[in-house]
Amino acid sequence: MSADETNAQSVDDPDADIDRDGERILSVEGVGKRFSGLQALDDVDMTVNRGEIIGLIGPNGAGKTTLFNCISGAFPPTSGTVRLDGEVISGLPAHKIARAGLARTFQITRPLEELTVVENAMVGAHIHTRRRSEAREIAMENLEFVGLADKAEEEAGELTVGAQKRLELARAVSTRPEILLLDEIMAGLTPSESQQMLDLFRQLRERGTSLLVIEHDMKAIMNISDYVKVLDQGKGIAFGAPETVVEDDRVIEAYIGGFDVDA
C-alpha cells in the first residue's frame, strides 16, 4: 500500500477503507449548524458502532460541543440528519433522545447542590421510571459503579471536582444509554482520577455501551479510542485509527506543530 493510500484511511469518510466490526448505533449525515452569520458546523459526517469508543478532537472552536448539542437535542441542526439505531432523532427534544438511548455529560458539571448525591443520580433514572424506589435502585447501582455509593446521602454541592465528574457520569449512565457522549469529562482531574475515569470507560464498553468522547488530553484519547474523528473550523478533516490520525498532515496543521502523545 502506498503512502497516499495509507493516508486515505483518515480522510473525512466514516468508513474510508476501514474494516469496523459491530452494528451501527449512531449516524451523523451531512450535519450543519449556522448561528446568524457563523457556520459552526459544515456538512459533518461520522458514525459510531456498538461497543466502540470514538474520540472527537480538534482545536478550540472547532465545533465539537456544537456537534454534541446537535446530536443530543440541545438544539436542532440547520441541515443534515442524525440517526440513532437507524431512526431519525435530529430535531427531537433532548428528553426524547435520552429515552431513545443517547445520554451526554457536559463540560462544566452543575449538580443540583441542594439534593443528595443519590437524588442527583436519580434524575437520570427517572427518564425511564416514575417510581422513586426503582429510580433509587438504578441510581445506587451506578453510584457503586463510579465509586460514590458511600457518599450517596451527602449533599452534591460538597463533592470535590473529581467526585462531581463521577456523579455526572453516574447520572448519565442511570438513563441506561446505548451510547454516551462525554464532553471533556476528564478536565480538571488529577492523573489518578483520569486513570480511574479511563477504567470506567473500558468497563462501559465491556457492557456494550458505545462512547463518543471529546477530550483535550491527547495521550488519554489516543490510548482509549478505537478511532478518532477530527474537526477543524466546523468541518471534518480526518477519521481513522489514532496512530494514523496523528500523522495526518491536515491534523498536524490544524494543531500547529502536532502532538506529543507520549508526554
C-alpha positions as a Markdown table, in Angstrom:
| # | Residue | x | y | z |
|---|---|---|---|---|
| 1 | Met | 0.0 | 0.0 | 0.0 |
| 2 | Ser | 1.4 | 3.4 | -1.0 |
| 3 | Ala | 1.8 | 6.3 | 1.5 |
| 4 | Asp | -1.1 | 8.1 | -0.2 |
| 5 | Glu | -3.4 | 5.1 | 0.2 |
| 6 | Thr | -2.4 | 4.7 | 3.8 |
| 7 | Asn | -3.2 | 8.4 | 4.4 |
| 8 | Ala | -6.5 | 8.0 | 2.6 |
| 9 | Gln | -7.7 | 5.9 | 5.6 |
| 10 | Ser | -8.1 | 9.1 | 7.6 |
| 11 | Val | -10.0 | 11.2 | 5.1 |
| 12 | Asp | -13.4 | 12.5 | 6.1 |
| 13 | Asp | -15.3 | 9.4 | 5.2 |
| 14 | Pro | -16.6 | 7.5 | 8.2 |
| 15 | Asp | -15.9 | 4.1 | 6.6 |
| 16 | Ala | -13.0 | 5.0 | 4.4 |
| 17 | Asp | -11.1 | 1.7 | 3.8 |
| 18 | Ile | -11.6 | 0.8 | 7.5 |
| 19 | Asp | -13.0 | -2.6 | 8.4 |
| 20 | Arg | -15.0 | -1.9 | 11.5 |
| 21 | Asp | -16.9 | -4.5 | 13.5 |
| 22 | Gly | -20.2 | -4.1 | 15.1 |
| 23 | Glu | -23.7 | -2.8 | 14.5 |
| 24 | Arg | -24.2 | 0.9 | 13.5 |
| 25 | Ile | -25.6 | 2.8 | 16.5 |
| 26 | Leu | -25.2 | 6.4 | 15.6 |
| 27 | Ser | -25.0 | 8.1 | 12.2 |
| 28 | Val | -24.3 | 11.8 | 11.6 |
| 29 | Glu | -25.1 | 12.6 | 8.0 |
| 30 | Gly | -24.2 | 16.0 | 6.5 |
| 31 | Val | -24.9 | 17.9 | 9.7 |
| 32 | Gly | -24.5 | 21.7 | 9.6 |
| 33 | Lys | -25.3 | 24.4 | 12.1 |
| 34 | Arg | -25.4 | 28.1 | 11.5 |
| 35 | Phe | -25.8 | 30.8 | 14.1 |
| 36 | Ser | -26.7 | 34.0 | 12.2 |
| 37 | Gly | -23.6 | 34.6 | 10.1 |
| 38 | Leu | -21.5 | 31.9 | 11.7 |
| 39 | Gln | -21.3 | 28.5 | 10.1 |
| 40 | Ala | -20.3 | 26.5 | 13.3 |
| 41 | Leu | -20.7 | 23.1 | 11.6 |
| 42 | Asp | -20.4 | 22.4 | 7.9 |
| 43 | Asp | -21.5 | 19.1 | 6.4 |
| 44 | Val | -20.1 | 16.8 | 9.1 |
| 45 | Asp | -20.4 | 13.0 | 8.7 |
| 46 | Met | -19.5 | 10.4 | 11.2 |
| 47 | Thr | -20.6 | 7.0 | 12.6 |
| 48 | Val | -20.3 | 5.1 | 15.8 |
| 49 | Asn | -20.7 | 1.4 | 16.0 |
| 50 | Arg | -22.0 | -0.6 | 19.0 |
| 51 | Gly | -19.3 | -1.0 | 21.6 |
| 52 | Glu | -16.8 | 1.4 | 20.0 |
| 53 | Ile | -15.0 | 4.3 | 21.7 |
| 54 | Ile | -14.6 | 7.2 | 19.3 |
| 55 | Gly | -12.5 | 10.2 | 20.2 |
| 56 | Leu | -13.7 | 13.6 | 18.9 |
| 57 | Ile | -10.8 | 16.0 | 18.8 |
| 58 | Gly | -10.0 | 19.4 | 17.3 |
| 59 | Pro | -8.6 | 22.8 | 18.2 |
| 60 | Asn | -10.7 | 25.2 | 20.4 |
| 61 | Gly | -13.7 | 26.4 | 18.4 |
| 62 | Ala | -13.6 | 23.5 | 16.0 |
| 63 | Gly | -17.3 | 22.7 | 16.7 |
| 64 | Lys | -17.0 | 19.7 | 18.9 |
| 65 | Thr | -19.5 | 20.7 | 21.6 |
| 66 | Thr | -21.8 | 22.2 | 18.9 |
| 67 | Leu | -21.9 | 18.8 | 17.3 |
| 68 | Phe | -22.7 | 17.2 | 20.6 |
| 69 | Asn | -25.6 | 19.7 | 21.1 |
| 70 | Cys | -27.0 | 18.9 | 17.6 |
| 71 | Ile | -26.8 | 15.1 | 18.3 |
| 72 | Ser | -28.3 | 15.3 | 21.8 |
| 73 | Gly | -31.1 | 17.7 | 21.1 |
| 74 | Ala | -29.9 | 20.8 | 22.8 |
| 75 | Phe | -30.7 | 22.5 | 19.5 |
| 76 | Pro | -31.5 | 21.1 | 16.1 |
| 77 | Pro | -29.0 | 21.1 | 13.2 |
| 78 | Thr | -29.6 | 23.6 | 10.4 |
| 79 | Ser | -29.1 | 20.9 | 7.9 |
| 80 | Gly | -28.4 | 17.2 | 7.8 |
| 81 | Thr | -29.7 | 14.2 | 9.7 |
| 82 | Val | -28.8 | 12.3 | 12.9 |
| 83 | Arg | -29.9 | 8.7 | 13.3 |
| 84 | Leu | -29.9 | 6.5 | 16.4 |
| 85 | Asp | -30.4 | 2.8 | 15.7 |
| 86 | Gly | -31.5 | 3.8 | 12.2 |
| 87 | Glu | -34.2 | 6.1 | 13.5 |
| 88 | Val | -34.1 | 9.9 | 12.8 |
| 89 | Ile | -33.6 | 11.8 | 16.1 |
| 90 | Ser | -32.4 | 15.2 | 14.7 |
| 91 | Gly | -34.9 | 17.8 | 15.7 |
| 92 | Leu | -36.3 | 15.8 | 18.6 |
| 93 | Pro | -36.2 | 17.4 | 22.1 |
| 94 | Ala | -33.4 | 16.2 | 24.4 |
| 95 | His | -35.6 | 14.2 | 26.8 |
| 96 | Lys | -37.0 | 12.1 | 23.9 |
| 97 | Ile | -33.5 | 11.5 | 22.6 |
| 98 | Ala | -32.4 | 10.4 | 26.1 |
| 99 | Arg | -35.4 | 8.0 | 26.3 |
| 100 | Ala | -34.3 | 6.6 | 22.9 |
| 101 | Gly | -30.9 | 5.6 | 24.3 |
| 102 | Leu | -28.5 | 8.5 | 24.0 |
| 103 | Ala | -27.1 | 10.4 | 27.0 |
| 104 | Arg | -24.4 | 13.0 | 27.5 |
| 105 | Thr | -22.3 | 14.8 | 30.0 |
| 106 | Phe | -21.3 | 18.5 | 30.0 |
| 107 | Gln | -18.0 | 20.3 | 30.1 |
| 108 | Ile | -19.0 | 22.1 | 33.3 |
| 109 | Thr | -20.7 | 20.0 | 35.9 |
| 110 | Arg | -23.7 | 21.6 | 37.6 |
| 111 | Pro | -25.1 | 19.2 | 40.1 |
| 112 | Leu | -28.3 | 20.0 | 42.0 |
| 113 | Glu | -26.3 | 21.1 | 45.0 |
| 114 | Glu | -29.2 | 21.1 | 47.4 |
| 115 | Leu | -30.0 | 17.5 | 46.6 |
| 116 | Thr | -28.1 | 14.5 | 47.8 |
| 117 | Val | -25.7 | 12.6 | 45.6 |
| 118 | Val | -28.2 | 9.7 | 45.1 |
| 119 | Glu | -31.0 | 12.2 | 44.3 |
| 120 | Asn | -28.9 | 13.7 | 41.6 |
| 121 | Ala | -28.3 | 10.3 | 40.0 |
| 122 | Met | -32.0 | 9.5 | 40.3 |
| 123 | Val | -32.7 | 12.4 | 37.9 |
| 124 | Gly | -31.2 | 10.2 | 35.1 |
| 125 | Ala | -33.1 | 7.1 | 36.2 |
| 126 | His | -36.4 | 8.9 | 36.1 |
| 127 | Ile | -36.1 | 9.1 | 32.3 |
| 128 | His | -37.5 | 5.6 | 32.3 |
| 129 | Thr | -39.4 | 5.2 | 35.5 |
| 130 | Arg | -41.6 | 7.4 | 37.7 |
| 131 | Arg | -41.3 | 5.0 | 40.7 |
| 132 | Arg | -39.0 | 6.6 | 43.2 |
| 133 | Ser | -37.9 | 3.2 | 44.7 |
| 134 | Glu | -36.9 | 1.9 | 41.2 |
| 135 | Ala | -35.1 | 5.1 | 40.3 |
| 136 | Arg | -33.2 | 4.9 | 43.6 |
| 137 | Glu | -32.2 | 1.3 | 43.0 |
| 138 | Ile | -30.9 | 2.2 | 39.5 |
| 139 | Ala | -29.1 | 5.3 | 40.9 |
| 140 | Met | -27.4 | 3.3 | 43.7 |
| 141 | Glu | -26.2 | 0.7 | 41.2 |
| 142 | Asn | -24.5 | 3.3 | 39.2 |
| 143 | Leu | -23.1 | 5.2 | 42.2 |
| 144 | Glu | -21.5 | 1.9 | 43.1 |
| 145 | Phe | -20.1 | 1.6 | 39.6 |
| 146 | Val | -18.4 | 5.0 | 39.7 |
| 147 | Gly | -17.3 | 4.6 | 43.3 |
| 148 | Leu | -19.6 | 7.1 | 45.0 |
| 149 | Ala | -22.0 | 4.7 | 46.9 |
| 150 | Asp | -20.5 | 5.7 | 50.2 |
| 151 | Lys | -21.4 | 9.4 | 49.5 |
| 152 | Ala | -25.0 | 8.7 | 48.4 |
| 153 | Glu | -26.6 | 10.7 | 51.2 |
| 154 | Glu | -24.2 | 13.6 | 51.1 |
| 155 | Glu | -25.2 | 16.9 | 49.5 |
| 156 | Ala | -23.9 | 17.0 | 45.9 |
| 157 | Gly | -22.5 | 20.5 | 46.4 |
| 158 | Glu | -20.0 | 19.2 | 48.9 |
| 159 | Leu | -18.3 | 16.9 | 46.4 |
| 160 | Thr | -14.8 | 17.5 | 45.0 |
| 161 | Val | -14.5 | 18.3 | 41.3 |
| 162 | Gly | -13.4 | 14.8 | 40.6 |
| 163 | Ala | -16.3 | 13.3 | 42.5 |
| 164 | Gln | -18.7 | 15.7 | 40.7 |
| 165 | Lys | -17.4 | 14.4 | 37.4 |
| 166 | Arg | -18.1 | 10.8 | 38.5 |
| 167 | Leu | -21.6 | 11.9 | 39.7 |
| 168 | Glu | -22.2 | 13.4 | 36.2 |
| 169 | Leu | -21.2 | 10.0 | 34.7 |
| 170 | Ala | -23.5 | 8.1 | 37.1 |
| 171 | Arg | -26.4 | 10.4 | 36.3 |
| 172 | Ala | -25.9 | 9.8 | 32.5 |
| 173 | Val | -25.4 | 6.0 | 32.9 |
| 174 | Ser | -28.6 | 5.9 | 35.0 |
| 175 | Thr | -30.6 | 6.7 | 31.8 |
| 176 | Arg | -29.4 | 3.3 | 30.6 |
| 177 | Pro | -28.0 | 4.6 | 27.3 |
| 178 | Glu | -26.9 | 2.7 | 24.3 |
| 179 | Ile | -24.4 | 5.5 | 23.6 |
| 180 | Leu | -22.8 | 8.1 | 25.8 |
| 181 | Leu | -21.5 | 11.5 | 24.7 |
| 182 | Leu | -18.8 | 12.6 | 27.1 |
| 183 | Asp | -17.7 | 16.3 | 26.8 |
| 184 | Glu | -14.3 | 16.8 | 28.4 |
| 185 | Ile | -15.3 | 14.8 | 31.5 |
| 186 | Met | -11.7 | 14.4 | 32.5 |
| 187 | Ala | -10.9 | 18.1 | 32.5 |
| 188 | Gly | -9.6 | 19.2 | 35.9 |
| 189 | Leu | -8.9 | 15.7 | 37.1 |
| 190 | Thr | -5.7 | 14.6 | 38.7 |
| 191 | Pro | -3.7 | 11.9 | 36.9 |
| 192 | Ser | -5.0 | 9.2 | 39.2 |
| 193 | Glu | -8.6 | 10.4 | 38.8 |
| 194 | Ser | -8.1 | 10.5 | 35.0 |
| 195 | Gln | -6.9 | 6.9 | 35.0 |
| 196 | Gln | -9.9 | 5.9 | 37.1 |
| 197 | Met | -12.2 | 7.6 | 34.6 |
| 198 | Leu | -10.5 | 5.7 | 31.7 |
| 199 | Asp | -11.0 | 2.4 | 33.5 |
| 200 | Leu | -14.8 | 3.3 | 33.8 |
| 201 | Phe | -14.8 | 4.0 | 30.0 |
| 202 | Arg | -13.4 | 0.5 | 29.4 |
| 203 | Gln | -16.0 | -1.1 | 31.7 |
| 204 | Leu | -18.8 | 0.7 | 29.9 |
| 205 | Arg | -17.5 | -0.6 | 26.6 |
| 206 | Glu | -17.4 | -4.1 | 28.0 |
| 207 | Arg | -21.1 | -3.7 | 28.9 |
| 208 | Gly | -21.8 | -2.9 | 25.2 |
| 209 | Thr | -22.2 | 0.9 | 25.7 |
| 210 | Ser | -20.7 | 3.0 | 22.8 |
| 211 | Leu | -18.8 | 6.2 | 23.8 |
| 212 | Leu | -18.2 | 9.3 | 21.8 |
| 213 | Val | -15.6 | 11.3 | 23.8 |
| 214 | Ile | -14.4 | 14.9 | 23.5 |
| 215 | Glu | -11.1 | 15.3 | 25.3 |
| 216 | His | -8.1 | 17.6 | 25.1 |
| 217 | Asp | -5.8 | 15.1 | 26.8 |
| 218 | Met | -4.2 | 13.7 | 23.7 |
| 219 | Lys | -2.4 | 10.8 | 25.5 |
| 220 | Ala | -5.7 | 9.7 | 27.1 |
| 221 | Ile | -7.8 | 10.0 | 24.0 |
| 222 | Met | -5.3 | 8.2 | 21.7 |
| 223 | Asn | -4.9 | 5.4 | 24.2 |
| 224 | Ile | -8.6 | 4.7 | 24.8 |
| 225 | Ser | -10.1 | 5.3 | 21.4 |
| 226 | Asp | -10.7 | 2.7 | 18.7 |
| 227 | Tyr | -11.0 | 5.5 | 16.1 |
| 228 | Val | -10.6 | 9.3 | 16.2 |
| 229 | Lys | -12.6 | 11.9 | 14.4 |
| 230 | Val | -11.0 | 15.3 | 13.9 |
| 231 | Leu | -12.9 | 18.6 | 13.4 |
| 232 | Asp | -11.4 | 21.9 | 12.4 |
| 233 | Gln | -13.4 | 25.1 | 11.8 |
| 234 | Gly | -16.6 | 23.2 | 11.8 |
| 235 | Lys | -15.5 | 20.6 | 9.2 |
| 236 | Gly | -14.4 | 17.0 | 9.5 |
| 237 | Ile | -10.9 | 16.7 | 8.3 |
| 238 | Ala | -9.9 | 13.2 | 9.3 |
| 239 | Phe | -11.1 | 9.9 | 10.7 |
| 240 | Gly | -9.2 | 6.8 | 11.4 |
| 241 | Ala | -7.1 | 4.8 | 13.9 |
| 242 | Pro | -5.4 | 7.0 | 16.4 |
| 243 | Glu | -1.9 | 6.2 | 15.1 |
| 244 | Thr | -3.0 | 7.1 | 11.6 |
| 245 | Val | -4.7 | 10.3 | 12.5 |
| 246 | Val | -1.8 | 11.8 | 14.5 |
| 247 | Glu | 0.4 | 11.5 | 11.4 |
| 248 | Asp | -2.2 | 13.2 | 9.0 |
| 249 | Asp | -0.7 | 16.4 | 7.6 |
| 250 | Arg | -4.1 | 18.2 | 7.9 |
| 251 | Val | -4.4 | 17.3 | 11.5 |
| 252 | Ile | -0.9 | 18.4 | 12.3 |
| 253 | Glu | -1.5 | 21.7 | 10.6 |
| 254 | Ala | -4.8 | 22.2 | 12.5 |
| 255 | Tyr | -2.9 | 21.8 | 15.8 |
| 256 | Ile | 0.1 | 23.8 | 14.6 |
| 257 | Gly | 3.1 | 21.5 | 15.4 |
| 258 | Gly | 1.5 | 18.2 | 16.1 |
| 259 | Phe | 1.0 | 16.1 | 19.2 |
| 260 | Asp | 3.1 | 14.6 | 21.9 |
| 261 | Val | 1.1 | 11.5 | 22.8 |
| 262 | Asp | 3.9 | 10.1 | 25.0 |
| 263 | Ala | 4.1 | 13.2 | 27.3 |
